[in-house]
Amino acid sequence: MRLFNTSRYLGIFLVLTSTNLFAKEFPATFDIKYQLTHTTKNVGEVGITFAQSKGTYTFEVSTYAAGILRLLGDRKLVSKGEVGKNGFKPISFEFINVKKPNKNIKSEFSYDTKLITTYYNDKVLSGEFPAGTLDLAIYLFQFNFIKSKNSVYSFKILEGKKVRIYRYKKLKQEDVKVNKKIIKADLYEGKIEGRDNSTHYVWFSKKNYRVPIKLKIQTDFGLLIEQTLVNTSLNL
């Protein structure tokens, strides 16, 4: 199963942050909204909601498809787990296909046995996961917790049934205009180990919080999708 095919325009997109020794801790709640475009035409939006309380978190990424992406339908990624000074520790991860619920997939992390149990299409699969594995919904927000200034990063990411290596390299700093505001950002090039045509680009805000404000992703069916921040409750 190739979950990432449809999730590329969803939310990988979602985030990657360049690191900042002085990045603020995330507030108890926040939300972010992005617009998806193809050749300047609206093809949907992505909404993120985050909530944390007493060391636990819930992180949801909802994609509402429009235009040429409507055939893929709406999707939702839901990550739940623990959060502390070292960042996220996912306990469960769900990939919800609104149009085709039989394609839904849910994974649970057991840190005692170091196993991920995945439920998909009436099947139960189990496999070991490397230490530090994150899920597709939250992995890029992890950078808000990193206290280093490297220009290259790699992550072990649960996409669905598989854990893959995502690698990011900083290219340069740029000023990005969001609505009428100029935001200083770091531009990263990302690639997924073992996957062809996986190159994508993410611009991350540098001040206060490290979150993506602009992304460019090439889909498997040849479309170049841009994901641009529309609004957020975070003070960027």
C-alpha positions as CSV (number, residue, x, y, z in Angstrom):
1,M,0.0,0.0,0.0
2,R,1.3,3.4,-0.9
3,L,-0.3,5.8,1.5
4,F,2.2,8.6,0.7
5,N,0.8,8.9,-2.9
6,T,-2.3,10.7,-1.6
7,S,-0.8,12.2,1.5
8,R,1.8,14.2,-0.4
9,Y,-0.5,17.0,-1.2
10,L,-2.1,16.5,2.3
11,G,0.2,17.3,4.7
12,I,3.8,16.5,4.4
13,F,3.3,19.4,3.5
14,L,2.4,20.0,6.8
15,V,5.5,20.7,8.3
16,L,9.2,20.9,8.7
17,T,10.9,23.3,10.8
18,S,14.4,24.6,10.7
19,T,15.8,24.6,14.2
20,N,16.1,27.6,16.5
21,L,17.8,27.6,19.9
22,F,15.2,30.1,21.0
23,A,12.0,28.7,19.5
24,K,9.0,29.1,21.8
25,E,7.1,26.2,23.3
26,F,3.8,25.6,21.6
27,P,0.8,27.0,23.4
28,A,-2.0,24.8,24.9
29,T,-3.8,25.1,21.6
30,F,-3.2,26.5,18.1
31,D,-4.6,26.2,14.6
32,I,-3.2,26.8,11.1
33,K,-4.9,27.0,7.7
34,Y,-3.3,26.6,4.3
35,Q,-4.6,27.0,0.8
36,L,-3.7,24.5,-1.9
37,T,-3.2,25.8,-5.5
38,H,-2.2,24.4,-8.9
39,T,-1.2,27.0,-11.5
40,T,-2.8,29.6,-9.3
41,K,-6.1,27.7,-9.2
42,N,-7.6,26.7,-5.9
43,V,-7.5,22.9,-5.4
44,G,-8.4,22.7,-1.7
45,E,-7.2,23.6,1.8
46,V,-5.4,22.1,4.8
47,G,-6.4,22.8,8.4
48,I,-4.3,21.9,11.4
49,T,-5.5,21.9,15.0
50,F,-3.3,21.2,18.0
51,A,-4.2,20.8,21.7
52,Q,-2.0,19.7,24.7
53,S,-2.8,19.1,28.3
54,K,-0.9,17.5,31.2
55,G,1.7,16.0,28.9
56,T,-0.5,14.6,26.3
57,Y,-1.4,16.0,22.8
58,T,-3.9,15.6,20.0
59,F,-2.8,16.8,16.5
60,E,-5.2,16.8,13.5
61,V,-4.6,17.6,9.9
62,S,-7.7,17.8,7.7
63,T,-7.4,18.2,3.9
64,Y,-10.5,19.4,1.9
65,A,-10.0,18.7,-1.8
66,A,-11.3,20.9,-4.6
67,G,-10.9,21.2,-8.3
68,I,-8.6,18.6,-9.9
69,L,-7.9,17.0,-6.5
70,R,-11.6,16.3,-5.7
71,L,-11.3,12.8,-7.1
72,L,-9.0,11.9,-4.3
73,G,-11.5,13.1,-1.7
74,D,-11.1,14.6,1.7
75,R,-8.5,13.1,4.2
76,K,-7.6,13.4,7.8
77,L,-4.5,12.5,9.8
78,V,-4.8,12.2,13.6
79,S,-1.9,11.8,15.9
80,K,-2.2,11.3,19.7
81,G,0.5,10.8,22.3
82,E,2.8,12.3,24.8
83,V,4.6,15.7,24.6
84,G,7.3,17.1,26.7
85,K,10.5,19.1,26.6
86,N,12.0,16.7,24.1
87,G,9.0,16.9,21.8
88,F,6.5,14.4,20.6
89,K,6.1,10.7,21.4
90,P,3.2,9.3,19.3
91,I,1.0,6.6,20.8
92,S,-1.6,6.3,18.0
93,F,-1.8,7.5,14.4
94,E,-4.8,7.4,12.1
95,F,-5.1,8.0,8.3
96,I,-8.8,8.6,7.6
97,N,-10.1,8.5,4.0
98,V,-13.5,10.3,4.1
99,K,-14.5,9.1,0.7
100,K,-13.4,5.5,1.1
101,P,-13.6,4.5,4.8
102,N,-12.5,1.0,4.0
103,K,-9.1,2.5,3.2
104,N,-8.8,3.9,6.8
105,I,-5.7,2.8,8.7
106,K,-4.8,3.0,12.4
107,S,-1.5,2.3,14.0
108,E,-0.6,2.0,17.7
109,F,2.9,2.3,19.2
110,S,4.0,0.0,22.0
111,Y,7.2,1.3,23.6
112,D,7.5,-1.6,25.9
113,T,7.7,-4.2,23.1
114,K,9.0,-1.7,20.5
115,L,6.3,-2.8,18.1
116,I,3.8,-0.9,15.9
117,T,0.4,-2.6,15.5
118,T,-1.4,-1.6,12.4
119,Y,-5.1,-2.1,11.6
120,Y,-6.1,-2.0,7.9
121,N,-8.8,-3.6,5.9
122,D,-9.7,-6.2,8.5
123,K,-6.0,-7.1,8.9
124,V,-3.8,-6.7,11.9
125,L,-0.1,-6.2,11.1
126,S,2.8,-5.9,13.6
127,G,6.4,-4.9,13.2
128,E,9.3,-3.4,15.0
129,F,10.0,0.4,14.8
130,P,13.3,2.2,15.2
131,A,13.8,4.4,18.3
132,G,12.6,8.0,17.7
133,T,10.0,7.1,15.1
134,L,7.4,9.8,14.5
135,D,4.3,9.8,12.4
136,L,3.4,11.7,9.2
137,A,1.1,14.2,10.9
138,I,3.5,15.6,13.5
139,Y,7.1,14.9,12.6
140,L,7.9,18.3,11.2
141,F,6.6,20.1,14.3
142,Q,9.2,18.2,16.2
143,F,11.8,20.7,15.0
144,N,10.3,23.3,17.4
145,F,11.9,21.2,20.2
146,I,15.4,20.6,18.6
147,K,18.2,22.7,20.1
148,S,20.8,22.5,17.3
149,K,21.7,24.4,14.1
150,N,22.4,21.7,11.6
151,S,21.8,22.2,7.9
152,V,20.8,18.6,7.3
153,Y,18.3,16.4,9.1
154,S,16.8,12.9,8.8
155,F,13.7,11.5,10.3
156,K,12.2,8.0,10.8
157,I,8.5,8.5,9.8
158,L,5.6,6.1,9.9
159,E,3.6,6.8,6.7
160,G,1.1,3.9,7.1
161,K,2.3,0.4,7.2
162,K,5.9,1.4,6.6
163,V,8.5,3.5,8.3
164,R,10.6,5.5,5.9
165,I,13.6,7.9,6.2
166,Y,12.9,11.5,5.3
167,R,15.9,13.8,4.7
168,Y,16.0,17.6,4.6
169,K,18.8,20.0,3.5
170,K,18.7,23.7,4.1
171,L,19.2,25.7,0.9
172,K,19.0,29.3,1.9
173,Q,17.1,32.0,3.8
174,E,14.3,34.0,2.2
175,D,11.7,36.6,2.9
176,V,8.2,35.2,2.2
177,K,5.1,37.3,1.8
178,V,2.1,35.9,3.6
179,N,-1.0,38.0,3.0
180,K,0.4,41.5,3.6
181,K,3.1,40.4,6.0
182,I,6.8,39.6,5.3
183,I,8.0,36.5,7.2
184,K,11.7,35.5,7.4
185,A,12.0,31.9,6.5
186,D,14.5,29.0,5.9
187,L,14.0,27.1,2.6
188,Y,14.6,23.3,2.9
189,E,14.8,20.6,0.2
190,G,13.2,17.3,1.2
191,K,13.6,13.8,-0.2
192,I,12.2,10.4,0.9
193,E,14.7,7.5,0.9
194,G,13.7,4.8,-1.5
195,R,10.9,6.8,-3.3
196,D,11.3,8.2,-6.8
197,N,10.3,11.8,-7.5
198,S,9.9,12.6,-3.9
199,T,11.7,16.0,-3.9
200,H,9.7,18.8,-2.3
201,Y,10.4,22.2,-0.8
202,V,9.4,23.7,2.5
203,W,9.8,27.3,3.7
204,F,9.8,27.5,7.6
205,S,9.2,30.6,9.7
206,K,12.3,31.6,11.7
207,K,10.8,33.8,14.4
208,N,9.1,32.5,17.5
209,Y,7.7,29.2,16.2
210,R,9.2,26.9,13.5
211,V,6.3,26.0,11.2
212,P,5.9,25.8,7.5
213,I,4.5,28.8,5.7
214,K,4.9,27.6,2.1
215,L,5.4,24.2,0.4
216,K,5.9,22.9,-3.1
217,I,5.1,19.2,-3.8
218,Q,5.1,17.2,-7.0
219,T,2.3,14.6,-6.9
220,D,2.6,11.1,-8.3
221,F,0.3,12.1,-11.2
222,G,2.5,15.0,-12.2
223,L,0.8,18.0,-10.6
224,L,2.9,20.7,-8.9
225,I,0.9,21.7,-5.8
226,E,1.7,24.8,-3.7
227,Q,0.6,24.9,-0.1
228,T,0.5,28.5,1.4
229,L,-0.3,29.7,4.8
230,V,-3.5,31.7,5.0
231,N,-3.9,32.3,8.7
232,T,-2.8,30.9,12.1
233,S,-3.3,31.6,15.8
234,L,0.4,31.4,16.3
235,N,2.4,34.7,16.5
236,L,4.8,34.2,13.7
